[in-house]
Amino acid sequence: MSLKERITEDMKTAMRAKDSERLGTIRLLQAAMKQKEVDERIELDDTAVIAIVDKLIKQRKDSITQFEAGGRQDLADKEKSELAVLEVYLPARMSAEEVTAAVKAIVAELGASGPGDMGKVMGAVKSRLAGKADMGQVSAAVKAALAG
């Protein structure tokens, strides 16, 4: 079963269970997926779906930070519950050690050195680790590998 099919099945399950919070978040995800399909006239594969989920998770994390800074714990809690629903659709994340090792291997493979090669390395890393690792963590590992 593809990730897209799994999301549709989870939506049906949430409808049957009358779980409105979960249903709302899944519908939001499906709307984002449909938008991408219509805009680019493509059929989404698992990698593209993971990229969309990653983007929505990043938005939730940013919102949580902003709401907590503004003293709106009620809104932050709503975002946290959406975040928990979305994280189910991501593959298992790589550990910090695995990210560092993967980045070092890619830097060596490309023969990159110095901060000037950051863009080239990030392009290669992004294509290989998308959805498997937190991109903020990846960026820090690339900076460290190029500085050393």
N, C-alpha and C positions, 0 to 999 in steps of 0.2 A: 504494500500500500504506500503510495507516495505521501509526502508531507501534506500536500494540498488536499488529498482525499481524507487524510486523518483529521485535518482541521474541520472539514465539512462534517465528518462523522461526530466530532466533538461538539459541533454546533447543534446537531440534531439531539445529541444526548443532553446538552444543557437545556434545550427547549423542552424536552420531555420531563426533565427534572425541575423545570420552572426556576432554574438558577439564573436570574436576570443579570446579575453582575458578570458572571462568566460569559453568558450569552452576548452581552453588550461588547465585551472585549474581543471575543472571537469575531463578531460582526465587523468590528472596527478593523481587525486584521484582514478579513476577507475583502472589505471595501478597498483597503490599500493594495491588496493583491490584484483585484479586478481593475483598479485604476492603472496599475502598471501594465497589465495585459492590454487594456484598451489603448493607452497612450502609445505603447511601442508595438502594438499589433503582434504580440508573441504569446506563446503558451509558456507559463512559468514552470521551471523545473525546481527540484529541491534546493539547489544552490541559490536561485533567485528568491525563493520563498524565505530562506534563512537570512538573506541580506535584508529583506523587508522587515522580518521579525527583529533583527539586530537594530535596524533604524528606529523602530517603534520603541524598543527597550531603551535606547539612548535618549529618546525624547522623554520617556517616563522618568528616567534618572535625573535628567536636567530639570524637569518639572518638580520633582520631589525636592530637589535642592532649593529651588526658587520658593516653593510654597512654605518649606520649613523656615527659610530665611525671613519670609513675610509673616510668619506666625499663623499660617493657615494649616494647622495639623489635620483638619477634616479633609481638605483637598489632597494633602500629601498622603493620607491613608488610602484614599480612593486610587491614587496613582500607584501606590505600593501593591494594592490588590490586583490591579491590571498588570503590573510588572510580573507578579507571581504567575498569572495565567500565561503570559507571553513566554516566559522563560522555559516553560514545559516544551516548547517547540524547537528549542535550540539543541544541537548535539552537545555531548559532554565537552566542557571547556578544557583546554590544555593547561597544565600547571605552569607556573612561572619558569621553572627549570626547562620544561619542554619548549616553551616559547623562545627562551634564550638560546637553546641548542639549535632550534630550527632557524632562527635568525642568523646565528653565526655560520651555519652551513650555507645559507643563501648568500651571505656576504662573501664568503670564501669562493663560492661557485661563480659569482659575478665578478670577482676580483675588485670589489669596491673598497675604497679607502677614503676617509675624510668626510666631513659633513656635506660636501658638494655632491656626493653620490646618494644622498638621503632619498631623493625622489625615485631614482632608479631602483633602489633596494625596496622601498615601500611598495612600489608597483608590483614587484615580484612576490613580496611577502603577502600582500593583500590578496592576490589571486590564489595563493596556496593555503593561507590560513583563515580565509573569510569564513566566519561562522564558527570556527573552531577555537578562536582565541579573542580576548578583549583587545580591540585595536589600540586603545590607550596604552595598554601594557606592551603591545607589539611595538608601538612607536618609541616608547622608552627603551626597549631592548635594542632597537635599531640604532638609536642615538648612542647608546652605550657601546655597541659593537663598532660603530664607525669612529668613535672618539678614542677607543683603545688601540 
